[in-house]
């Protein structure tokens, strides 16, 4: 929100109280044992995703004209924070919030009418993001997947990796090179964003292979072999896809950072409760500064990171530049939640490794925030170059 003086404002305290209460009620039907069982067999939490969809939370950021709630990114931030604060995981469905932003802001009217109402209602799932490749990682401009135009369609060939939820998604947002890198003026040119209908593509030039990982994120590698995709599925202008993808990444950073904040709250609550009730050497272990201080420090870090998340969301919703704030919010939140997780693990001692307490599962899950959707080192490089004016380091 922007006031009369043109200053961006952000709310403090428990904003969107009705949404927080509603999310908590949905999450109450999915206790820790539900997530523990899903983790044990690496199964996608269909029931949870369906419940969140039916409650309208996954369509929260889609405009009302397309069947959504038309809420700002801050509301989405609150939804994801509360999911994680309840001990649940939004990884199975959070991409539906930020991937659709590229379609919403840069898609044609026909594309928006064709897909957004179905995404809002849950009839269509747009949860797969085909960007990262095995040989290029976060060096996105060097990706090798090609989309060659032939008449009214593209032929797509290449490989993507870490494409989560591809087997549970109807559509994929794909970034592919339509002009060879040696034929463009800037390496960010010549990349295009294309909607791939996975319902038609699988078995017809597209293959999905699951990747077993330490956390239950339903991730995969995807192979394209002359997959035919209609040119009508191109979002915006050909060759401008990198800019469209970047446009949605600020929202992604804010939303993922909010999940880390929620996890930080969960770890802190668990650690405090256990420290107060566990007695060793004649008293509660929470009376010992060796237990108290790490928990208190992590709590302070989570509180500070949460303010940066709010700032980034406020700037995004006001239409202001927020790249630095969104990236710093993600970095600070990832570091804060890791400190909270470590403090909780140490507080529980040996019991932290017992699966029945869920600490080890959440500890494994929160580690990803320091790596994805962008690593801490790349965020630091961004801040050094684009905020502090230092020389490019890569």
C-alpha angles and dihedrals in degrees: 000000000000122000129216091275091056093252119142112237131200131194123241126207128031100336121185090027093173092054092047091052092048094050091049090054092052092046091050088071090059107057125185093271090062091058092042091056093047089051092050093058097028091238126161112247096238093162093055094046090049091050093050090047094049090049088056097241098120090055093046095112096044113100118256092244088068096045099269132114096254093224126158126255090260089065090052088049090055092049094054094042092055093047090057095039086059091056093255128118129239094189090101093060113012094098089066086071101051104028092059088058091076090053092045096050101035108019124104122257089253092053093048092049091047098050116016099068090051092047091050093050095042095244089115126039119205100181106127122093114192104198115104120078132195096245101038107036109178092352086099098170090064096055115140104209108116131203110195117192119231112174110299096354144050126233108219123200130169143067137277129194136199089028098159123202094012091134091050097045132087095201136033127203103220129195111202136161112254094173121042113252092240090059099055131083094224126029089232090063125085096042118121135196115225133178112231118199101219092191089068100028102057108097092010101081099319128088127183121205120186119232114215108225140174090257131048099249099133092233128170150174116243127207124202120198112178091317111184113228122175116248085229086073092065111114114222119325124351111255095021097087097109091063091049091052093048089050090063097041095077089060089046092053092050094047095047090046088055090057089054090051090052091050089049089056091048094050092046094050091048093047095048093048093049094044090054096049103035112091125197128160092012101308147052113292088226088074089069116091089217086067099032100050100054090049093047092047092050090048090054091049092051091049092051093046090050090060091056090049090053091047093051092048092048092052092046093050091047090054092245127140107274108160095117094044094047092050094045090048091055093046096046093045092050091052094045095051091048090055089048091049092049092048090050093048091051093046093054092044113187092355089065088073093055109099093218090072093054092218094114092049094051090042089057093045097050094052090076092069090074090056109030147088080008130352125249092243093057091050090052090049090051093050093045093051105033101031105029097033097235123151119280109266100197 
